[in-house]
Amino acid sequence: MRLRLAVAEDLIAIVTLLYDDVNGRLREDPSEPLDPGYIAAFETIDSDPNQQLVVAEQDGAVVGTMQLSFLPGIGFRGAWRGQIESVRVASTLRGQGLGAQMIGWAIERFRERGCAMVQLTSKLDRSDAHRFYERLGWTKSHAGFKRSL
């Protein structure tokens, strides 16, 4: 598996991976042509040095994705944080260690940029994902809140 920054040509595969999830089916649409919102979001992420949209490739196919955000902060003496979002591995390849490789790769990128900590969120109903993160040494340290606008 090879991890790299996403390019525009990866966008359909990325949206398909996001859709390939019980929650994603309720909010994503991989049909072509892609919703212009996906394209605008990709362009915004791609142009921001503190955002990275990453894909995992295996045998020339995109089989995983995640978004990394580098967040400056005043707290913790001005420490930067790494934020991991939208981690997905193709459902047919789950359980083979690809997700662990992706998370390890992400942590190294955050270390390289001087982040003092890394964080992520996961919907409460994703118990398999929670077990996965706990196996990798993550702890449930905070309660998260969201509000739709």
C-alpha positions in Angstrom: 0.0 0.0 0.0 1.2 3.5 -0.8 -0.1 6.7 0.8 -0.1 10.0 -1.0 -1.9 13.3 -1.3 -5.0 13.1 -3.3 -5.4 14.6 -6.7 -8.6 15.7 -8.4 -8.8 12.5 -10.3 -9.1 10.6 -7.0 -12.3 12.4 -6.0 -14.9 9.9 -7.3 -13.0 7.1 -5.5 -12.8 9.1 -2.3 -16.6 9.9 -2.3 -17.3 6.2 -3.1 -15.3 5.2 0.0 -17.2 7.7 2.1 -20.4 6.3 0.8 -19.4 2.7 1.6 -20.4 3.1 5.2 -23.7 2.8 7.0 -23.6 6.5 7.9 -22.2 7.6 4.6 -25.0 6.1 2.6 -27.3 8.7 4.3 -25.2 11.7 3.3 -22.9 11.0 0.4 -23.6 10.6 -3.3 -20.9 9.1 -5.5 -23.0 9.3 -8.7 -21.5 11.2 -11.7 -21.3 14.0 -12.3 -20.2 14.6 -8.8 -22.0 17.3 -6.8 -20.1 20.6 -7.3 -19.8 20.8 -3.5 -17.3 17.9 -3.5 -15.2 19.6 -6.2 -15.2 23.0 -4.3 -14.3 21.2 -1.0 -11.4 19.4 -2.7 -10.1 22.6 -4.2 -10.2 24.4 -0.8 -8.5 21.5 1.0 -5.9 21.2 -1.8 -5.0 24.9 -1.6 -4.6 25.0 2.2 -1.2 24.1 3.6 -2.8 23.0 6.9 -5.1 20.5 5.2 -4.2 17.2 3.5 -6.6 14.9 1.8 -4.8 11.5 1.6 -5.5 8.3 -0.4 -4.2 4.8 0.1 -3.4 3.0 -3.1 -3.0 -0.7 -3.6 -2.3 -2.2 -7.0 -3.1 1.1 -8.7 -6.6 1.4 -7.0 -7.6 3.9 -4.3 -8.5 1.7 -1.3 -8.5 4.2 1.5 -8.8 7.8 2.4 -8.5 10.2 5.3 -8.2 14.0 5.9 -5.5 15.5 8.0 -5.8 18.9 9.5 -3.0 20.8 11.2 -4.6 23.1 13.9 -2.7 25.9 15.6 -3.8 26.7 19.1 -3.1 29.0 22.1 -3.7 26.2 24.7 -0.9 23.9 25.7 1.5 26.7 25.3 0.7 27.3 21.7 0.9 23.7 20.7 -0.3 22.5 17.3 -2.7 19.6 17.1 -3.3 17.1 14.4 -6.9 16.2 13.5 -7.8 13.0 11.6 -11.2 12.9 9.9 -13.1 10.7 7.4 -10.9 7.6 7.7 -12.2 4.9 5.4 -10.8 1.7 4.0 -12.7 -0.2 1.3 -15.1 -2.6 3.0 -13.6 -5.6 1.1 -10.2 -4.9 2.6 -11.0 -4.1 6.2 -9.3 -6.2 8.8 -6.1 -6.5 6.9 -4.1 -3.8 8.7 -4.5 -1.1 6.1 -6.2 1.3 8.5 -3.5 0.8 11.1 -0.9 1.7 8.5 -2.8 4.8 7.5 -3.1 6.0 11.1 0.6 5.3 11.7 1.5 7.3 8.6 -0.8 10.2 9.7 0.8 10.3 13.1 4.3 10.6 11.5 3.1 13.5 9.4 1.9 15.3 12.5 5.2 14.6 14.3 7.1 16.0 11.3 5.1 19.2 11.6 5.7 19.6 15.3 2.2 18.7 16.6 2.0 18.0 20.3 -1.1 15.7 20.0 -3.4 14.1 17.6 -7.1 13.8 17.9 -10.1 12.4 15.9 -13.8 12.0 16.3 -15.9 9.0 15.5 -19.7 8.7 15.5 -21.0 6.9 18.6 -22.6 4.1 16.5 -19.3 3.1 14.9 -18.4 0.5 17.6 -16.1 -1.4 15.2 -14.1 1.8 14.5 -13.9 2.5 18.3 -12.4 -0.9 18.9 -10.0 -0.4 16.1 -8.7 3.0 17.6 -8.5 1.5 21.1 -6.4 -1.4 19.7 -4.0 1.3 18.3 -3.7 2.9 21.7 -6.2 5.7 21.5 -8.3 6.6 24.5 -11.7 8.1 24.8 -10.7 11.3 26.6 -13.4 13.8 25.7 -17.1 14.0 24.9 -17.8 15.6 21.6 -20.7 17.7 20.5 -21.9 18.8 17.1 -24.7 21.0 15.9 -26.1 21.2 12.4 -26.4 24.6 10.9 
